[in-house]
């Protein structure tokens, strides 16, 4: 919690002037800037710590001149570039509220998100402004329009002109408090229309400290954040950011050669990647016998990471390097953590139907498991909890737990529980919507999304206790358990996506059904459907769209 008497505001941008004073000429951010004569990616576009701090000051001063102020909700649609990070830090310094939405989501959902967030300012590249006009995004709320690049028919201001017309960069940095709204970050919408999560400055600050402690991060490292928003944590952690040459909305398609080149060229010490990206990188590394000597820390999150992927990635690293799979969500991050070597020891249990081990709870969080219930729960009481060892919904209390969704009272009611503490104060708990059980060592075992459980006449079936069994087959890339029919009488179906060049024939079908017969909870399965390419989420390209697969399976079976 920020001390009001302290000159340092509760704000992750407060680290910038400190880093600029400590090492002004060291590189803070390096971005790709084209291809050189030898076909390699150029990384000539750089910002030193002094430039990142002073130029974000200049942008903040320019934004204040056009009416953006403390509390102004500001939609930001800019590609990963120096401008994106300069603008984000400028908005944080001002106490304005950036609104971030994944650009790759369905256009109707994107319109709904922007209309819901009702931004008063819109900052974007020309393509984003053209789409805003043509598709009617936030038509009734946007009063301030700022273009990054060439401004066309939509009017408003140009950032380049603002910065050249007036070089008075003085502005008063907002003395932001812990409970001030810092940003509205939309979920990926993998199980429905994305929701705007209200972040307060204390949430960002808590996340930084929890990440620093749980991963033992020390200043001076070099980060490769393949999910660009995570680069915003790097200044507060004292890390240099190397922004990779890739489309962040399609991490599964990132070129592993470019990732390896960046890691080797800049001595990357830590990286984050979605499970799909790490899968591709590890396959490439295995095929070429690569070792990435500089990498000390690899993190992958967004969906369960298979032990096979961890094995391949670990083989590319030095013995003292670690792979971590943190568990959390936009609404609450981080929650739990497991290191790759421990995850590998749980592989047999996972492939026998125990679920995926997501590790131990990250301090100072507290996790409790409650009975499965799709209804809202207004007030916490201890009788909600399941018996030790039983499967229940994960409920989290902790400093990074967010309070609400923006303009979504019904969704907030379904996801939040109020708890009265012994001293009479209250706190907000977050229902993760995920199911798990806890073992005798205090580790959580993820069993699947609550909304994706299959309710049969014999009882519920859980995706993460089903799918890893089929994923052990060498011809299976991934599988998905879905239910067809009315809840309570659903028929379990396993959809299967095969590895490249594998054939969906009667022999393979028989082998997979034989696998099912070896385990008690999969023994009743009698229907397999082969699917050419699973639908996945747009953020990490790793969460399977089981709702879409269930509709497909229903049509397929007539």
VENPETA-V23115 format. One record per backbone hydrogen bond with DSSP energy under -1.0 kcal/mol. CO is the residue of the C=O (numbers start at 1). NH is the residue of the N-H. If there is no record, write none. Layout:
# VENPETA-V23115
co=CO nh=NH
co=CO nh=NH
This chain:
# VENPETA-V23115
co=3 nh=6
co=9 nh=11
co=11 nh=14
co=12 nh=15
co=13 nh=16
co=15 nh=19
co=16 nh=20
co=17 nh=21
co=18 nh=22
co=19 nh=23
co=23 nh=26
co=24 nh=50
co=26 nh=49
co=28 nh=241
co=29 nh=47
co=30 nh=243
co=31 nh=45
co=34 nh=42
co=36 nh=39
co=40 nh=36
co=42 nh=33
co=45 nh=31
co=47 nh=28
co=47 nh=29
co=48 nh=52
co=49 nh=53
co=50 nh=54
co=51 nh=55
co=52 nh=56
co=53 nh=57
co=54 nh=58
co=55 nh=59
co=56 nh=60
co=57 nh=61
co=58 nh=62
co=59 nh=63
co=60 nh=64
co=61 nh=65
co=63 nh=68
co=64 nh=67
co=69 nh=72
co=72 nh=97
co=73 nh=120
co=73 nh=121
co=74 nh=99
co=75 nh=123
co=77 nh=125
co=81 nh=85
co=82 nh=86
co=83 nh=87
co=84 nh=88
co=85 nh=89
co=86 nh=90
co=87 nh=91
co=88 nh=92
co=89 nh=93
co=90 nh=94
co=91 nh=95
co=91 nh=96
co=93 nh=174
co=95 nh=71
co=97 nh=74
co=98 nh=184
co=99 nh=76
co=100 nh=186
co=102 nh=105
co=106 nh=110
co=107 nh=111
co=108 nh=112
co=109 nh=113
co=110 nh=114
co=111 nh=115
co=112 nh=116
co=113 nh=117
co=114 nh=118
co=120 nh=143
co=120 nh=144
co=121 nh=75
co=122 nh=146
co=123 nh=77
co=124 nh=148
co=125 nh=129
co=126 nh=130
co=127 nh=131
co=128 nh=132
co=129 nh=133
co=130 nh=134
co=131 nh=135
co=132 nh=137
co=138 nh=141
co=138 nh=142
co=144 nh=122
co=145 nh=157
co=146 nh=124
co=147 nh=159
co=152 nh=155
co=157 nh=147
co=158 nh=162
co=159 nh=163
co=160 nh=164
co=161 nh=165
co=162 nh=166
co=167 nh=169
co=174 nh=176
co=176 nh=10
co=177 nh=180
co=178 nh=202
co=180 nh=201
co=183 nh=199
co=184 nh=100
co=185 nh=197
co=189 nh=192
co=195 nh=187
co=196 nh=406
co=197 nh=185
co=199 nh=182
co=199 nh=183
co=200 nh=203
co=200 nh=204
co=201 nh=205
co=202 nh=206
co=203 nh=207
co=204 nh=208
co=205 nh=209
co=206 nh=210
co=207 nh=211
co=208 nh=212
co=209 nh=213
co=210 nh=214
co=211 nh=215
co=212 nh=217
co=221 nh=240
co=222 nh=269
co=222 nh=270
co=223 nh=242
co=224 nh=226
co=224 nh=272
co=227 nh=230
co=228 nh=231
co=229 nh=232
co=230 nh=233
co=233 nh=237
co=234 nh=239
co=238 nh=220
co=240 nh=223
co=241 nh=30
co=244 nh=246
co=247 nh=250
co=250 nh=253
co=251 nh=254
co=255 nh=259
co=256 nh=260
co=257 nh=261
co=258 nh=262
co=259 nh=263
co=260 nh=264
co=261 nh=265
co=262 nh=266
co=263 nh=268
co=269 nh=296
co=269 nh=297
co=270 nh=224
co=271 nh=299
co=272 nh=226
co=274 nh=278
co=275 nh=279
co=276 nh=280
co=277 nh=281
co=278 nh=282
co=279 nh=283
co=280 nh=284
co=281 nh=285
co=282 nh=286
co=283 nh=287
co=284 nh=288
co=285 nh=290
co=296 nh=322
co=297 nh=271
co=298 nh=324
co=299 nh=273
co=306 nh=310
co=307 nh=311
co=308 nh=312
co=309 nh=313
co=310 nh=314
co=311 nh=315
co=313 nh=316
co=314 nh=317
co=316 nh=292
co=318 nh=321
co=322 nh=298
co=323 nh=340
co=324 nh=300
co=327 nh=335
co=327 nh=336
co=329 nh=332
co=331 nh=402
co=332 nh=329
co=335 nh=362
co=336 nh=327
co=337 nh=360
co=338 nh=325
co=339 nh=343
co=340 nh=344
co=343 nh=346
co=344 nh=347
co=346 nh=350
co=347 nh=351
co=349 nh=352
co=349 nh=354
co=350 nh=353
co=356 nh=446
co=359 nh=444
co=360 nh=337
co=362 nh=365
co=366 nh=397
co=368 nh=395
co=369 nh=386
co=370 nh=393
co=378 nh=418
co=381 nh=384
co=382 nh=385
co=384 nh=371
co=387 nh=390
co=392 nh=436
co=393 nh=370
co=394 nh=432
co=395 nh=368
co=396 nh=430
co=397 nh=366
co=398 nh=401
co=404 nh=198
co=405 nh=408
co=408 nh=412
co=409 nh=413
co=410 nh=414
co=411 nh=415
co=412 nh=416
co=415 nh=431
co=417 nh=429
co=418 nh=380
co=419 nh=427
co=421 nh=424
co=425 nh=421
co=427 nh=419
co=429 nh=417
co=430 nh=396
co=433 nh=450
co=434 nh=394
co=435 nh=447
co=436 nh=392
co=437 nh=445
co=439 nh=442
co=443 nh=439
co=444 nh=358
co=445 nh=437
co=446 nh=356
co=447 nh=464
co=448 nh=435
co=450 nh=453
co=454 nh=461
co=455 nh=488
co=455 nh=490
co=456 nh=459
co=459 nh=456
co=461 nh=454
co=462 nh=465
co=463 nh=466
co=463 nh=467
co=466 nh=469
co=467 nh=471
co=470 nh=473
co=473 nh=476
co=475 nh=499
co=478 nh=497
co=480 nh=495
co=482 nh=493
co=484 nh=491
co=486 nh=489
co=491 nh=484
co=493 nh=482
co=494 nh=529
co=495 nh=480
co=496 nh=531
co=497 nh=477
co=497 nh=478
co=499 nh=502
co=503 nh=505
co=505 nh=509
co=506 nh=510
co=507 nh=511
co=508 nh=512
co=509 nh=513
co=510 nh=514
co=511 nh=515
co=512 nh=516
co=513 nh=517
co=515 nh=518
co=516 nh=519
co=522 nh=525
co=527 nh=494
co=529 nh=496
co=535 nh=545
co=543 nh=537
co=544 nh=546
co=545 nh=549
co=546 nh=550
co=547 nh=551
co=548 nh=552
co=549 nh=553
co=550 nh=554
co=551 nh=555
co=552 nh=556
co=553 nh=557
